[in-house]
Amino acid sequence: MDVGHDRRHSSASQQGDRIGSARWSARAQRLLESSYTLCAEGLQEPLRRCLSEFEKQLFALAERAHHAGEQQDCFASRQRVLQGRTAFAQRFMERLGRALNEIDSAAAGPATAATGVKPWQSLELVDPAEQEVSMRLEQLGARGEVRHSSVLHELGHRLAVLIGAPPLEGQALPLGPHVLALTCQAASAEFELPLKHQLLLLHHFDQWVIQALAPLYDIINARLQGDGILPQLRSIPVPRHIGKRPRPAAASGSEPASEPTPPAGSAATTQGADAGSGNGSGDPIEVLESLRDLLARQRAGQGGGGSQSAGRAASEQELQSALGALQQHLAQVTDHASRELRSAARLREELLAQLNFGKPSDAPRTQLSDEQGDTVELVVRLFEQLGQQLQHGGNASNLLSDLQLPVLRMAVADHGFFEKREHPARRLLDTVTAAANDWLDGSDDESNRPLATKLEQLVNRASQEPPSAGLYTTLLADIEHHLALLTRKAQAAERRHVEAAQGRERLDQARHRAGELMTERFTQSPPRGLLRALLDRAWSDVLALTLLRHGEDSEPFRAQLAITDQLLGRLPVDDRLQLQVEVESGLQQIGMHAEEAVQVAQRLLGAGKPDPGVELPSATDLALRLKQHQRLGEQQSAPQHEPVAAAAHPAQAPEPSPRERRIEQHLRELPFGSWFEFIDPSTGQIARRKLAWYSPMSGRCLLVSRRGQRGEEMTLMQLAQEVASGRVCEVPAQPESLLDRAWRSLTGSLRQPAEPHRSTPPEAARR
């Protein structure tokens, strides 16, 4: 890690040493080099995250692809990105340094102005793909300038002072969004991505790099300002008025109905919008206040005054100490008691007991403040909604209950948990629950133990250490690295199974075509005995293998057909010994032992004399061996060909019902990567399988597990029959994550005045 950092730093320094080329003063050159170094350091992580998310999106697109060609394009682009991500970062930094080195040329204006060439004198046709990419780059630059207008205003003025030029803006600003977007496009040219993937990469660059430029611009401005470059310069922010909503009183029934619905409550919490990153004044979007407003309105609609007994409100430090003591207490009790979600009423009672532990009975009681109580209830409701999104019987529920108190401590200490979608605690909560829900199936399988152990260690550390953004960032990086390794292994295993299934499909098609050619010849020259046994199975496989390797119009395939016609007597045999050698060679290509191939060819053609003292097996014996010989491609799937052969008889294959035919047609329209749940009728256990591939010609499909292991292999009609019988059901695609759906459900429940979060009986509240 340190070596990689040193390499990047030295590369940035070498590039920075070339900036300026003695065209400017020593001070200007030093500050430009310093600005480039800050960019090289500040853009490393956003660029890495951009390519990582882009690579994940490519694999997701491959899973949902409707055609094998589209899936292959996604896998090819993903492979090129994985192999060239380091070179991409180097090219990006080199081009960025070149742009900064040519800052005076950019400030002077376009090259056409210097050469005197008018734009209309160099008209040319524009490729539609290039035009679309150019338009997307313009959009990215324009949005980035609007998003970071204030800091870009200062940066453009300060860099202009260094080179003695007018204020820099647009493409003349070498560190601006326009130039960065162009640099990304130029650096990614060696990936040779198709247009669709180029636009997708630019989308991720906008999301993970351009949107995260504000802190970097602030650092560069501060560096220049600290060196005396326009220290009094201030941008004029656009006034932004956010009305602070008064909290509705519980006793008033008409005021809450007349107030507008808080806009930030649903959008910011369900979608997890970044708070405080998009406005000029820096005021955060008050998501917590919006949720508290909704909670107060709901209580007012229920007639609950929310009054509490008199007492002093606990300080934040006291509440953190009480939460820490409660965690220690739960760590000492049984696993069953600690591994269950606590209701808001029970958690409030336990916190009050910890806050007042050891006080005399007549001493004033310490209470939770209104904000603390609302925070506790909102976090509890969020976890309840998150628990409802999980699969039943999985290990995710246990991990979720273990994370309840650590996340509550983080939410109490940092309200950014509610305000920011990318808050480390929120991302960790989402990642842990999704990993346990998707990867762990509740069984004690050996393949589940490493991930289960890793998740347990992570949750234990979150419970034992004080809450902080740094802690959750470290834990998140650890589990993301582990999941990335699991995902790559699963993708590789799935890809191997898909390629094997595609190979078997091509082999079956080649064997079918070889069978058609054999049938045409049999009708004209029907063989008998050993020749019939040879041509029916072994030599048909020889034709199929040659067809698969070289194609039907190739010279090797025509040569094999000529041998077939010679064996059938349709063509004259010029050299019988040569024909025998070619038959032996063909039989050995499909895996027949050399000795057995020689015996078949000699018995059939009789061109060569057998060794003295060696008696050839009879034609009947050899014909029986040929019929028992394992055919090409049946090594791993021999048992599975029996039902296929049996299904060839119409009497044994039931006629599909109209409903089954409709389901099969629907399955043919599903993209690769669709999920199904297989229900065991005897035990009720549910196993998830992904439709990794299916053949539009034969209808054969391949289903794999989350880890890429091959599961049930059947045809689409058989799958449709299972769906019709209720033993299999399709899992609808979820565009949102588990946590996003939980936020949406939380705000939806808070907006229901008639049927809100039902009051639980005392017995249930203490569970």
Secondary structure in CASP SS format (residue, H / E / C, confidence):
PFRMAT SS
TARGET T0000
AUTHOR 0000-0000-0000
METHOD secondary structure of the structure
MODEL  1
M C 1.00
D H 1.00
V H 1.00
G H 1.00
H H 1.00
D H 1.00
R H 1.00
R H 1.00
H H 1.00
S H 1.00
S H 1.00
A H 1.00
S H 1.00
Q H 1.00
Q H 1.00
G H 1.00
D H 1.00
R H 1.00
I C 1.00
G C 1.00
S C 1.00
A C 1.00
R C 1.00
W C 1.00
S C 1.00
A H 1.00
R H 1.00
A H 1.00
Q H 1.00
R H 1.00
L H 1.00
L H 1.00
E H 1.00
S H 1.00
S H 1.00
Y H 1.00
T H 1.00
L H 1.00
C H 1.00
A H 1.00
E H 1.00
G H 1.00
L C 1.00
Q H 1.00
E H 1.00
P H 1.00
L H 1.00
R H 1.00
R H 1.00
C H 1.00
L H 1.00
S H 1.00
E H 1.00
F H 1.00
E H 1.00
K H 1.00
Q H 1.00
L H 1.00
F H 1.00
A H 1.00
L H 1.00
A H 1.00
E H 1.00
R C 1.00
A C 1.00
H C 1.00
H C 1.00
A H 1.00
G H 1.00
E H 1.00
Q H 1.00
Q H 1.00
D H 1.00
C H 1.00
F H 1.00
A H 1.00
S H 1.00
R H 1.00
Q H 1.00
R H 1.00
V H 1.00
L H 1.00
Q H 1.00
G H 1.00
R H 1.00
T H 1.00
A H 1.00
F H 1.00
A H 1.00
Q H 1.00
R H 1.00
F H 1.00
M H 1.00
E H 1.00
R H 1.00
L H 1.00
G H 1.00
R H 1.00
A H 1.00
L H 1.00
N H 1.00
E C 1.00
I H 1.00
D H 1.00
S H 1.00
A H 1.00
A H 1.00
A H 1.00
G C 1.00
P C 1.00
A H 1.00
T H 1.00
A H 1.00
A H 1.00
T H 1.00
G C 1.00
V C 1.00
K C 1.00
P H 1.00
W H 1.00
Q H 1.00
S H 1.00
L C 1.00
E C 1.00
L C 1.00
V C 1.00
D C 1.00
P H 1.00
A H 1.00
E H 1.00
Q H 1.00
E H 1.00
V H 1.00
S H 1.00
M H 1.00
R H 1.00
L H 1.00
E H 1.00
Q H 1.00
L H 1.00
G H 1.00
A H 1.00
R H 1.00
G H 1.00
E H 1.00
V H 1.00
R H 1.00
H C 1.00
S H 1.00
S H 1.00
V H 1.00
L H 1.00
H H 1.00
E H 1.00
L H 1.00
G H 1.00
H H 1.00
R H 1.00
L H 1.00
A H 1.00
V H 1.00
L H 1.00
I H 1.00
G C 1.00
A C 1.00
P C 1.00
P C 1.00
L C 1.00
E C 1.00
G H 1.00
Q H 1.00
A H 1.00
L C 1.00
P C 1.00
L C 1.00
G C 1.00
P H 1.00
H H 1.00
V H 1.00
L H 1.00
A H 1.00
L H 1.00
T H 1.00
C H 1.00
Q H 1.00
A H 1.00
A H 1.00
S C 1.00
A H 1.00
E H 1.00
F H 1.00
E C 1.00
L C 1.00
P C 1.00
L H 1.00
K H 1.00
H H 1.00
Q H 1.00
L H 1.00
L H 1.00
L H 1.00
L H 1.00
H H 1.00
H H 1.00
F H 1.00
D H 1.00
Q H 1.00
W H 1.00
V C 1.00
I H 1.00
Q H 1.00
A H 1.00
L C 1.00
A H 1.00
P H 1.00
L H 1.00
Y H 1.00
D H 1.00
I H 1.00
I H 1.00
N H 1.00
A H 1.00
R H 1.00
L H 1.00
Q H 1.00
G H 1.00
D C 1.00
G C 1.00
I C 1.00
L C 1.00
P C 1.00
Q C 1.00
L C 1.00
R C 1.00
S C 1.00
I C 1.00
P C 1.00
V C 1.00
P C 1.00
R C 1.00
H C 1.00
I C 1.00
G C 1.00
K C 1.00
R C 1.00
P C 1.00
R C 1.00
P C 1.00
A C 1.00
A C 1.00
A C 1.00
S C 1.00
G C 1.00
S C 1.00
E H 1.00
P H 1.00
A H 1.00
S H 1.00
E C 1.00
P C 1.00
T C 1.00
P C 1.00
P H 1.00
A H 1.00
G H 1.00
S H 1.00
A H 1.00
A H 1.00
T H 1.00
T H 1.00
Q C 1.00
G C 1.00
A C 1.00
D C 1.00
A C 1.00
G C 1.00
S C 1.00
G C 1.00
N C 1.00
G C 1.00
S C 1.00
G C 1.00
D C 1.00
P C 1.00
I C 1.00
E C 1.00
V H 1.00
L H 1.00
E H 1.00
S H 1.00
L H 1.00
R H 1.00
D H 1.00
L H 1.00
L H 1.00
A H 1.00
R H 1.00
Q H 1.00
R H 1.00
A H 1.00
G H 1.00
Q H 1.00
G C 1.00
G C 1.00
G C 1.00
G C 1.00
S C 1.00
Q C 1.00
S C 1.00
A C 1.00
G C 1.00
R E 1.00
A E 1.00
A C 1.00
S C 1.00
E H 1.00
Q H 1.00
E H 1.00
L H 1.00
Q H 1.00
S H 1.00
A H 1.00
L H 1.00
G H 1.00
A H 1.00
L H 1.00
Q H 1.00
Q H 1.00
H H 1.00
L H 1.00
A H 1.00
Q H 1.00
V C 1.00
T C 1.00
D H 1.00
H H 1.00
A H 1.00
S H 1.00
R C 1.00
E C 1.00
L C 1.00
R C 1.00
S C 1.00
A H 1.00
A H 1.00
R H 1.00
L H 1.00
R H 1.00
E H 1.00
E H 1.00
L H 1.00
L H 1.00
A H 1.00
Q H 1.00
L H 1.00
N C 1.00
F C 1.00
G C 1.00
K C 1.00
P C 1.00
S C 1.00
D C 1.00
A C 1.00
P C 1.00
R C 1.00
T E 1.00
Q E 1.00
L C 1.00
S C 1.00
D H 1.00
E H 1.00
Q H 1.00
G H 1.00
D H 1.00
T H 1.00
V H 1.00
E H 1.00
L H 1.00
V H 1.00
V H 1.00
R H 1.00
L H 1.00
F H 1.00
E H 1.00
Q H 1.00
L H 1.00
G H 1.00
Q H 1.00
Q C 1.00
L C 1.00
Q C 1.00
H C 1.00
G C 1.00
G C 1.00
N C 1.00
A H 1.00
S H 1.00
N H 1.00
L H 1.00
L H 1.00
S H 1.00
D H 1.00
L H 1.00
Q H 1.00
L H 1.00
P H 1.00
V H 1.00
L H 1.00
R H 1.00
M H 1.00
A H 1.00
V H 1.00
A H 1.00
D C 1.00
H C 1.00
G H 1.00
F H 1.00
F H 1.00
E H 1.00
K C 1.00
R C 1.00
E C 1.00
H C 1.00
P H 1.00
A H 1.00
R H 1.00
R H 1.00
L H 1.00
L H 1.00
D H 1.00
T H 1.00
V H 1.00
T H 1.00
A H 1.00
A H 1.00
A H 1.00
N H 1.00
D H 1.00
W H 1.00
L C 1.00
D C 1.00
G C 1.00
S C 1.00
D C 1.00
D C 1.00
E H 1.00
S H 1.00
N H 1.00
R H 1.00
P H 1.00
L H 1.00
A H 1.00
T H 1.00
K H 1.00
L H 1.00
E H 1.00
Q H 1.00
L H 1.00
V H 1.00
N H 1.00
R H 1.00
A H 1.00
S H 1.00
Q H 1.00
E C 1.00
P C 1.00
P C 1.00
S C 1.00
A H 1.00
G H 1.00
L H 1.00
Y H 1.00
T H 1.00
T H 1.00
L H 1.00
L H 1.00
A H 1.00
D H 1.00
I H 1.00
E H 1.00
H H 1.00
H H 1.00
L H 1.00
A H 1.00
L H 1.00
L H 1.00
T H 1.00
R H 1.00
K H 1.00
A H 1.00
Q H 1.00
A H 1.00
A H 1.00
E H 1.00
R H 1.00
R H 1.00
H H 1.00
V H 1.00
E H 1.00
A H 1.00
A H 1.00
Q H 1.00
G H 1.00
R H 1.00
E H 1.00
R H 1.00
L H 1.00
D H 1.00
Q H 1.00
A H 1.00
R H 1.00
H H 1.00
R H 1.00
A H 1.00
G H 1.00
E H 1.00
L H 1.00
M H 1.00
T H 1.00
E H 1.00
R H 1.00
F H 1.00
T H 1.00
Q H 1.00
S C 1.00
P C 1.00
P C 1.00
R C 1.00
G H 1.00
L H 1.00
L H 1.00
R H 1.00
A H 1.00
L H 1.00
L H 1.00
D H 1.00
R H 1.00
A H 1.00
W H 1.00
S H 1.00
D H 1.00
V H 1.00
L H 1.00
A H 1.00
L H 1.00
T H 1.00
L H 1.00
L H 1.00
R H 1.00
H H 1.00
G C 1.00
E C 1.00
D C 1.00
S C 1.00
E H 1.00
P H 1.00
F H 1.00
R H 1.00
A H 1.00
Q H 1.00
L H 1.00
A H 1.00
I H 1.00
T H 1.00
D H 1.00
Q H 1.00
L H 1.00
L C 1.00
G C 1.00
R C 1.00
L C 1.00
P C 1.00
V C 1.00
D C 1.00
D C 1.00
R H 1.00
L H 1.00
Q H 1.00
L H 1.00
Q H 1.00
V H 1.00
E H 1.00
V H 1.00
E H 1.00
S H 1.00
G H 1.00
L H 1.00
Q H 1.00
Q H 1.00
I C 1.00
G C 1.00
M C 1.00
H C 1.00
A H 1.00
E H 1.00
E H 1.00
A H 1.00
V H 1.00
Q H 1.00
V H 1.00
A H 1.00
Q H 1.00
R H 1.00
L H 1.00
L H 1.00
G C 1.00
A C 1.00
G C 1.00
K C 1.00
P C 1.00
D C 1.00
P C 1.00
G C 1.00
V C 1.00
E C 1.00
L C 1.00
P C 1.00
S C 1.00
A H 1.00
T H 1.00
D H 1.00
L H 1.00
A H 1.00
L H 1.00
R H 1.00
L H 1.00
K H 1.00
Q H 1.00
H C 1.00
Q C 1.00
R C 1.00
L C 1.00
G C 1.00
E C 1.00
Q C 1.00
Q C 1.00
S C 1.00
A C 1.00
P C 1.00
Q C 1.00
H H 1.00
E H 1.00
P H 1.00
V H 1.00
A H 1.00
A H 1.00
A H 1.00
A C 1.00
H C 1.00
P C 1.00
A C 1.00
Q C 1.00
A C 1.00
P C 1.00
E C 1.00
P C 1.00
S C 1.00
P H 1.00
R H 1.00
E H 1.00
R H 1.00
R H 1.00
I H 1.00
E H 1.00
Q H 1.00
H H 1.00
L H 1.00
R H 1.00
E C 1.00
L C 1.00
P C 1.00
F C 1.00
G C 1.00
S E 1.00
W E 1.00
F E 1.00
E E 1.00
F E 1.00
I E 1.00
D C 1.00
P C 1.00
S C 1.00
T C 1.00
G C 1.00
Q C 1.00
I E 1.00
A E 1.00
R E 1.00
R E 1.00
K E 1.00
L E 1.00
A E 1.00
W E 1.00
Y E 1.00
S C 1.00
P C 1.00
M C 1.00
S C 1.00
G C 1.00
R E 1.00
C E 1.00
L E 1.00
L E 1.00
V E 1.00
S C 1.00
R C 1.00
R C 1.00
G C 1.00
Q C 1.00
R E 1.00
G E 1.00
E E 1.00
E E 1.00
M E 1.00
T E 1.00
L H 1.00
M H 1.00
Q H 1.00
L H 1.00
A H 1.00
Q H 1.00
E H 1.00
V H 1.00
A H 1.00
S H 1.00
G C 1.00
R C 1.00
V E 1.00
C E 1.00
E E 1.00
V E 1.00
P C 1.00
A C 1.00
Q C 1.00
P C 1.00
E C 1.00
S C 1.00
L H 1.00
L H 1.00
D H 1.00
R H 1.00
A H 1.00
W H 1.00
R H 1.00
S H 1.00
L H 1.00
T H 1.00
G H 1.00
S H 1.00
L H 1.00
R C 1.00
Q C 1.00
P C 1.00
A C 1.00
E C 1.00
P C 1.00
H C 1.00
R C 1.00
S C 1.00
T C 1.00
P C 1.00
P H 1.00
E H 1.00
A H 1.00
A H 1.00
R C 1.00
R C 1.00
END
